[in-house]
Amino acid sequence: MNSRVWRGFIFALVLGGTMPAVHGEELASYRGAQLYKRFCASCHGDTGRGDGPVAPFFKVSPPDLTRIARRHGGEFPAGQVRKIIDGREVPAPHGAREMPVWGLEFYFANPNNPQKAKEADVLVGKLVEYVRSLQQ
């Protein structure tokens, strides 16, 4: 096997081992920090700097989430961050979306919940607020 195939195989193993199983799990009680640790830190790192354990395997490095406000003139663009997390927006320079669409993942997390769209929106909101708290 050539090295590219091996790298892909190793990437799949690492990502498969770090990607959380969301379906059928009650997430409503999670705080923003818990959601981030569970669903984002493997790529973005524990402190949000884009240095998570699977980050080296991506073609484009995960962004440093601690500098979002700085990159936007000191204002944290909560609406834009929400759209990126829930999957409604893919930043143009990033090419294909490698980040999971958390809005859909959270929506399908609890199929017995009749208010799952609202719950998914609340969970995304908690993540947005946590990312806001990471700003330098």
C-alpha positions in Angstrom: 0.0 0.0 0.0 1.3 3.5 -0.8 1.7 6.1 1.9 -1.4 8.1 0.8 -3.6 5.1 1.3 -2.1 4.4 4.7 -2.5 8.1 5.8 -6.2 7.9 4.7 -6.7 4.7 6.7 -5.0 6.1 9.8 -7.0 9.3 9.5 -10.3 7.3 9.3 -9.3 5.3 12.4 -8.4 8.4 14.4 -11.4 10.4 13.3 -13.8 7.5 13.8 -12.4 7.1 17.3 -12.8 10.7 18.2 -16.1 11.6 16.5 -18.8 11.4 19.1 -21.9 9.3 18.7 -24.8 11.8 19.1 -27.8 9.8 18.1 -30.2 8.8 20.9 -28.3 10.8 23.5 -29.9 13.4 25.7 -27.8 16.6 25.3 -30.2 19.2 26.7 -28.4 19.4 30.0 -25.0 20.0 28.5 -23.4 23.4 29.0 -21.5 25.1 26.2 -18.1 24.0 27.5 -19.3 20.4 27.7 -20.6 20.5 24.1 -17.4 22.1 22.9 -15.2 19.5 24.6 -17.4 16.6 23.3 -18.0 17.8 19.7 -15.3 20.4 18.8 -12.1 20.0 20.7 -10.9 17.0 18.7 -10.4 19.3 15.8 -10.2 22.8 17.3 -8.3 21.9 20.4 -9.1 22.2 24.1 -8.4 26.0 24.0 -9.8 26.7 20.5 -6.6 27.4 18.8 -7.1 24.8 16.0 -4.6 22.3 17.4 -6.8 19.3 18.2 -5.5 15.8 17.9 -7.0 15.3 14.4 -6.2 18.7 13.1 -2.9 17.5 11.3 -5.0 15.2 9.1 -7.0 17.9 7.4 -6.0 19.6 4.1 -7.0 23.0 5.7 -6.2 23.5 9.4 -9.1 24.2 11.7 -9.2 27.9 12.4 -8.1 29.5 15.7 -11.4 30.2 17.3 -9.9 32.5 19.9 -9.3 35.2 17.2 -12.7 35.4 15.5 -13.6 38.7 17.1 -10.1 40.1 16.2 -10.6 39.1 12.6 -13.9 40.9 12.6 -12.7 44.3 13.9 -13.2 43.4 17.6 -16.8 42.3 17.2 -17.8 38.7 17.7 -20.1 37.8 14.7 -22.5 35.5 16.6 -24.9 35.1 13.7 -22.2 34.1 11.3 -20.7 31.7 13.8 -24.1 30.1 14.4 -24.5 29.6 10.6 -21.2 27.9 10.4 -21.9 25.6 13.3 -25.4 24.6 12.2 -24.3 24.2 8.6 -26.1 27.0 6.9 -22.8 28.6 5.8 -19.5 27.3 4.6 -16.7 29.9 4.6 -15.6 30.3 0.9 -11.8 29.8 1.4 -12.4 26.5 3.2 -13.6 24.6 0.1 -15.5 21.5 0.9 -16.9 21.3 4.4 -15.0 18.9 6.6 -16.7 20.0 9.8 -19.8 18.1 10.8 -23.1 19.9 10.4 -23.9 20.1 14.1 -27.4 21.6 13.6 -28.4 18.3 11.8 -26.5 16.1 14.2 -28.2 17.7 17.2 -31.6 17.6 15.5 -31.3 13.8 15.0 -29.8 13.2 18.4 -33.1 12.5 20.1 -35.7 11.2 17.6 -38.4 10.9 20.3 -38.2 14.6 21.1 -41.1 16.5 19.4 -39.3 19.8 19.9 -35.9 18.6 18.5 -35.5 21.5 16.1 -35.8 23.9 19.0 -33.5 21.8 21.1 -30.9 21.7 18.3 -31.1 25.5 18.0 -30.5 25.8 21.8 -27.5 23.5 21.7 -26.0 25.5 18.8 -26.6 28.6 20.8 -24.7 27.2 23.7 -21.8 26.4 21.4 -21.8 29.9 20.0 -21.7 31.5 23.4 -18.9 29.2 24.5 -16.9 30.1 21.4 -17.6 33.8 22.2 -16.1 33.2 25.7 -12.8 31.9 24.1 -12.1 35.3 22.4 -8.8 37.0 23.3 
